[in-house]
Amino acid sequence: MKKPIAGIIVAFVVGIFGLIWSGAVLFHTLYGTPSSTEAALSQTFPSLQIKTNLGQSLALMGYAVLIIGALMAYQNHPTGAKVVRVTSYFMIAVTIVLVVITFIVVTGAEAWPTLDAPTKGALIGGLVGGAIGAFLQWGLLLFLFRIRTSSGARENDTPPQLNRQTSDTPVGEKFTNTSDDKFYDEVARELQEKSMVAGLWTKAYAEMGGDDAKARALYIKYRVAQLAEANRQRLEEERLSKKRSEEQKRAAKEEAERRERTMFHRIIHWIIGFITGLLTICFALCGVGLIVASFTEHSDDFAGEIIGGIVLLFIAFLCALATMHCSRETQW
């Protein structure tokens, strides 16, 4: 299977830069000092902060899996390209959901009617622009890792058709299909040396009623057909023997590649399981903390924080399922 070199390079670049960018944004949001614009947005749209943290967390997970999928594809792992495609579809779906949620949160806020037209345009424009950029990015990866079908079969895929002659083929037809003079030379030598095949000569002699000349002519037909059939069987046995030898070599090579893939498969699943395990803990703690904070701090956006906490717990549950699956795949 041919490697999608261009797709692997793009996936590595997008994954690394996306991982750095999402991590930096999430770190700044959680621990950094917000700018005046960020503070104003957080004050105007309190739920927007939850959406931002959720989006960047999912982006971190998506870019991490993207890098792993690109690495698998580079190593010719059979599911490498599929991992990239599934991740791209997932991130496109996440982008759509987050865009819809953000639009509802922003336009449904009490402060939205009080904003002037340029501010509204800037908010909607930034939202649409970010969505278009995400669609282009993940759509490009889907195109580069698309499923390719070969239009032509390999030469070795279709075995050559043999002009096999069955046992009920008339002797005259076998005779007319034989074009190799070496069989006639061998029969002529047998007749000169009186070393004919006894059973075949007796059959020809009996069918010709004891006429020696006619028996010799019929013996030639029988014997040439017999030699041609023996030669065909010999060639067929050689072909089958060569085919079996090639199949054994191919099977040994595939077994060696399978063992190598199995080792790499376990290592990749261990890495993915480790990442999803960490994400499970992070999302679970964030979800529980958000729900607890909504009750203890009496936030103005109580319902939004509860919904956000439930969403984070659901994502933690999905990550836990992925961790369990990877754990099973890494068992020896």
C-alpha positions as CSV (number, residue, x, y, z in Angstrom):
1,M,0.0,0.0,0.0
2,K,1.4,3.3,-1.1
3,K,2.0,5.9,1.7
4,P,0.1,9.2,1.4
5,I,3.4,11.2,1.8
6,A,1.8,14.6,1.3
7,G,-1.0,13.8,3.8
8,I,1.5,12.5,6.4
9,I,3.5,15.7,6.1
10,V,0.4,17.9,6.3
11,A,-1.0,15.9,9.2
12,F,2.3,16.2,11.2
13,V,2.5,20.0,10.6
14,V,-1.2,20.6,11.4
15,G,-1.0,18.3,14.4
16,I,2.1,19.8,16.0
17,F,1.1,23.4,15.4
18,G,-2.5,22.7,16.5
19,L,-1.3,20.9,19.6
20,I,1.0,23.8,20.5
21,W,-1.6,26.5,19.8
22,S,-4.5,24.7,21.6
23,G,-2.3,24.0,24.6
24,A,-1.1,27.6,24.8
25,V,-4.6,29.0,24.5
26,L,-6.0,26.6,27.1
27,F,-3.1,27.3,29.5
28,H,-3.6,31.1,29.0
29,T,-7.3,30.8,29.6
30,L,-6.9,28.8,32.8
31,Y,-3.8,30.4,34.3
32,G,-3.0,33.5,32.4
33,T,-4.2,37.1,33.0
34,P,-7.0,37.9,30.5
35,S,-6.7,41.0,28.3
36,S,-9.3,43.8,28.5
37,T,-11.1,42.4,25.5
38,E,-11.1,38.9,26.9
39,A,-12.3,40.2,30.3
40,A,-15.1,42.2,28.6
41,L,-16.2,39.1,26.6
42,S,-16.2,36.9,29.7
43,Q,-18.3,39.5,31.6
44,T,-20.7,39.9,28.7
45,F,-21.0,36.2,27.8
46,P,-20.2,34.1,30.9
47,S,-20.9,30.8,29.2
48,L,-18.4,31.6,26.4
49,Q,-15.5,30.7,28.7
50,I,-16.8,27.1,29.2
51,K,-17.2,26.7,25.5
52,T,-13.7,27.9,24.9
53,N,-12.2,25.5,27.4
54,L,-14.2,22.6,26.1
55,G,-13.3,23.4,22.5
56,Q,-9.6,23.7,23.2
57,S,-9.6,20.5,25.2
58,L,-11.3,18.6,22.4
59,A,-8.8,20.2,19.9
60,L,-5.9,19.0,22.1
61,M,-7.3,15.4,21.9
62,G,-8.0,15.7,18.2
63,Y,-4.5,16.9,17.3
64,A,-2.8,14.3,19.5
65,V,-4.7,11.5,17.8
66,L,-4.0,13.1,14.4
67,I,-0.3,12.9,15.1
68,I,-0.6,9.3,16.2
69,G,-2.6,8.4,13.1
70,A,0.0,10.1,10.8
71,L,2.8,8.2,12.6
72,M,0.8,4.9,12.0
73,A,0.3,5.8,8.3
74,Y,4.1,6.5,8.0
75,Q,4.8,3.1,9.4
76,N,2.4,1.5,6.9
77,H,0.0,0.4,9.7
78,P,-3.2,-0.8,8.0
79,T,-5.5,1.5,10.2
80,G,-3.2,4.6,10.1
81,A,-5.1,6.4,7.4
82,K,-8.5,5.4,8.9
83,V,-7.5,6.9,12.2
84,V,-6.8,10.2,10.5
85,R,-10.1,10.1,8.6
86,V,-12.1,9.3,11.7
87,T,-10.4,12.0,13.6
88,S,-11.1,14.5,10.8
89,Y,-14.8,13.6,10.7
90,F,-15.0,13.8,14.5
91,M,-13.4,17.3,14.6
92,I,-15.6,18.5,11.8
93,A,-18.6,17.4,13.8
94,V,-17.2,19.0,17.0
95,T,-16.7,22.2,15.1
96,I,-20.3,22.3,13.9
97,V,-21.6,21.6,17.4
98,L,-19.4,24.2,19.0
99,V,-20.3,26.8,16.4
100,V,-24.0,26.2,16.9
101,I,-23.6,26.3,20.7
102,T,-21.5,29.5,20.5
103,F,-24.0,31.2,18.2
104,I,-26.9,30.3,20.6
105,V,-25.0,31.4,23.6
106,V,-23.9,34.7,22.1
107,T,-27.1,35.7,20.4
108,G,-29.2,34.5,23.4
109,A,-27.3,36.6,25.9
110,E,-29.0,39.6,27.5
111,A,-26.2,41.9,26.4
112,W,-26.5,40.9,22.7
113,P,-29.3,43.5,21.8
114,T,-27.2,46.3,23.4
115,L,-24.2,45.7,21.2
116,D,-23.6,47.9,18.2
117,A,-23.6,46.5,14.6
118,P,-19.8,46.5,14.1
119,T,-19.3,44.5,17.3
120,K,-22.0,42.0,16.3
121,G,-20.4,41.7,12.9
122,A,-17.0,41.1,14.4
123,L,-18.3,38.4,16.7
124,I,-20.2,36.6,14.0
125,G,-17.4,37.1,11.5
126,G,-14.8,35.6,13.9
127,L,-17.1,32.7,14.6
128,V,-17.7,32.0,10.8
129,G,-14.1,32.5,9.9
130,G,-12.9,30.1,12.6
131,A,-15.4,27.5,11.4
132,I,-14.3,27.9,7.8
133,G,-10.7,27.5,8.7
134,A,-11.4,24.3,10.7
135,F,-13.5,22.9,7.8
136,L,-10.7,23.6,5.3
137,Q,-8.0,22.1,7.6
138,W,-9.8,18.9,8.3
139,G,-11.3,18.7,4.8
140,L,-7.8,18.9,3.4
141,L,-6.7,16.0,5.6
142,L,-9.8,13.9,4.5
143,F,-8.8,14.6,0.8
144,L,-5.2,13.7,1.3
145,F,-6.1,10.5,3.2
146,R,-9.0,9.5,1.0
147,I,-9.6,5.9,0.1
148,R,-7.9,5.1,-3.1
149,T,-9.0,2.2,-5.3
150,S,-6.7,0.7,-8.0
151,S,-8.2,0.8,-11.5
152,G,-6.2,-2.1,-12.8
153,A,-5.3,-5.4,-11.3
154,R,-1.8,-6.5,-10.9
155,E,-0.4,-8.9,-13.3
156,N,0.1,-11.6,-10.8
157,D,-3.4,-11.3,-9.4
158,T,-5.0,-13.2,-12.3
159,P,-3.5,-16.6,-13.0
160,P,-2.8,-17.3,-16.7
161,Q,-5.5,-19.3,-18.4
162,L,-4.3,-22.7,-19.5
163,N,-5.6,-24.5,-22.5
164,R,-6.4,-27.6,-20.5
165,Q,-7.4,-30.7,-22.3
166,T,-9.8,-33.1,-20.6
167,S,-9.6,-36.8,-20.7
168,D,-12.6,-37.0,-23.1
169,T,-11.0,-34.8,-25.8
170,P,-10.8,-36.8,-29.0
171,V,-7.4,-38.0,-30.1
172,G,-7.6,-36.3,-33.4
173,E,-8.3,-32.9,-31.7
174,K,-5.3,-33.4,-29.4
175,F,-3.2,-34.2,-32.5
176,T,-4.3,-31.1,-34.4
177,N,-3.5,-28.9,-31.3
178,T,0.0,-30.3,-31.0
179,S,2.5,-28.1,-32.8
180,D,5.8,-29.2,-31.2
181,D,8.0,-31.3,-33.6
182,K,10.0,-32.7,-30.7
183,F,7.2,-35.2,-29.9
184,Y,7.3,-36.5,-33.5
185,D,11.0,-36.8,-33.4
186,E,10.7,-38.9,-30.2
187,V,8.0,-41.1,-31.7
188,A,10.1,-41.6,-34.9
189,R,13.1,-42.7,-32.8
190,E,10.9,-45.2,-30.9
191,L,9.7,-46.7,-34.2
192,Q,13.2,-46.9,-35.6
193,E,14.6,-48.5,-32.4
194,K,11.5,-50.7,-31.9
195,S,11.1,-49.3,-28.4
196,M,7.4,-48.4,-28.7
197,V,5.1,-48.4,-25.7
198,A,3.9,-51.9,-25.6
199,G,0.3,-51.3,-24.4
200,L,-0.2,-48.3,-26.8
201,W,1.2,-50.2,-29.8
202,T,-1.0,-53.2,-29.0
203,K,-4.1,-51.0,-28.9
204,A,-3.3,-49.3,-32.2
205,Y,-2.4,-52.7,-33.8
206,A,-5.7,-54.2,-32.6
207,E,-7.8,-51.2,-33.8
208,M,-6.3,-51.4,-37.3
209,G,-7.1,-55.1,-37.6
210,G,-3.4,-56.1,-37.8
211,D,-2.5,-53.7,-40.6
212,D,1.1,-52.8,-39.6
213,A,1.2,-49.5,-41.6
214,K,-2.1,-48.2,-40.4
215,A,-1.1,-49.3,-36.8
216,R,2.1,-47.3,-37.0
217,A,0.1,-44.2,-38.2
218,L,-2.4,-44.6,-35.4
219,Y,0.4,-45.2,-32.8
220,I,2.0,-42.0,-33.9
221,K,-1.2,-40.1,-33.2
222,Y,-1.7,-41.8,-29.8
223,R,1.9,-41.4,-28.7
224,V,2.2,-37.7,-29.7
225,A,-1.0,-36.9,-27.9
226,Q,0.3,-38.9,-24.9
227,L,3.6,-37.1,-24.9
228,A,1.9,-33.7,-25.3
229,E,-0.4,-34.4,-22.3
230,A,2.6,-35.5,-20.2
231,N,4.5,-32.4,-21.2
232,R,1.4,-30.2,-20.3
233,Q,1.1,-31.9,-16.9
234,R,4.8,-31.4,-16.2
235,L,4.6,-27.7,-17.1
236,E,1.5,-27.5,-14.9
237,E,3.2,-29.1,-12.0
238,E,6.2,-26.8,-12.4
239,R,3.8,-23.8,-12.5
240,L,2.0,-25.0,-9.4
241,S,5.2,-25.7,-7.6
242,K,6.5,-22.2,-8.4
243,K,3.2,-20.7,-7.3
244,R,3.3,-22.6,-4.0
245,S,6.9,-21.5,-3.4
246,E,5.9,-17.9,-4.1
247,E,2.9,-18.2,-1.8
248,Q,5.0,-19.6,1.0
249,K,7.5,-16.8,0.6
250,R,4.7,-14.2,0.5
251,A,3.1,-15.8,3.6
252,A,6.3,-15.8,5.5
253,K,6.8,-12.1,4.6
254,E,3.3,-11.2,5.6
255,E,3.7,-13.1,8.9
256,A,6.9,-11.1,9.6
257,E,5.1,-7.9,8.7
258,R,2.1,-8.9,10.8
259,R,4.3,-9.5,13.8
260,E,6.0,-6.2,13.3
261,R,2.6,-4.5,13.0
262,T,1.3,-6.3,16.0
263,M,4.2,-4.9,18.1
264,F,3.7,-1.4,16.7
265,H,-0.1,-1.8,17.1
266,R,0.3,-2.5,20.8
267,I,2.8,0.4,21.3
268,I,0.4,2.8,19.5
269,H,-2.6,1.7,21.6
270,W,-0.5,2.0,24.7
271,I,0.3,5.6,23.8
272,I,-3.3,6.4,22.9
273,G,-4.6,4.7,26.1
274,F,-2.2,6.7,28.2
275,I,-3.4,9.9,26.5
276,T,-7.1,9.0,26.8
277,G,-6.5,8.0,30.4
278,L,-5.1,11.4,31.3
279,L,-8.0,13.1,29.4
280,T,-10.5,10.9,31.3
281,I,-9.1,12.2,34.6
282,C,-8.9,15.8,33.4
283,F,-12.4,15.9,32.0
284,A,-13.9,14.1,35.0
285,L,-12.2,16.5,37.5
286,C,-13.3,19.5,35.4
287,G,-16.8,18.3,35.1
288,V,-17.2,17.5,38.8
289,G,-15.5,20.8,39.7
290,L,-17.8,22.8,37.4
291,I,-20.9,21.2,38.8
292,V,-19.8,21.6,42.4
293,A,-18.8,25.3,41.7
294,S,-22.2,26.0,40.2
295,F,-23.8,25.0,43.6
296,T,-21.3,26.6,45.9
297,E,-20.5,29.9,44.2
298,H,-24.1,30.7,43.1
299,S,-23.1,31.6,39.6
300,D,-25.4,33.7,37.4
301,D,-25.2,31.1,34.7
302,F,-26.2,28.1,36.9
303,A,-27.9,26.1,34.1
304,G,-25.0,26.6,31.7
305,E,-22.4,25.5,34.2
306,I,-24.5,22.4,35.0
307,I,-24.9,21.5,31.3
308,G,-21.1,22.2,30.8
309,G,-20.3,19.9,33.7
310,I,-22.5,17.1,32.3
311,V,-20.9,17.5,28.9
312,L,-17.4,17.2,30.4
313,L,-18.4,14.1,32.3
314,F,-19.8,12.5,29.2
315,I,-16.6,13.2,27.3
316,A,-14.7,11.7,30.3
317,F,-16.9,8.6,29.9
318,L,-16.0,8.3,26.2
319,C,-12.4,8.7,27.0
320,A,-12.7,6.0,29.6
321,L,-14.2,3.6,27.0
322,A,-11.3,4.4,24.7
323,T,-8.8,3.7,27.4
324,M,-10.4,0.4,28.2
325,H,-10.3,-0.6,24.5
326,C,-6.7,0.4,24.2
327,S,-5.9,-1.6,27.4
328,R,-7.4,-4.7,25.8
329,E,-5.4,-4.1,22.6
330,T,-2.1,-3.9,24.5
331,Q,-2.5,-7.3,26.2
332,W,0.1,-9.9,25.1
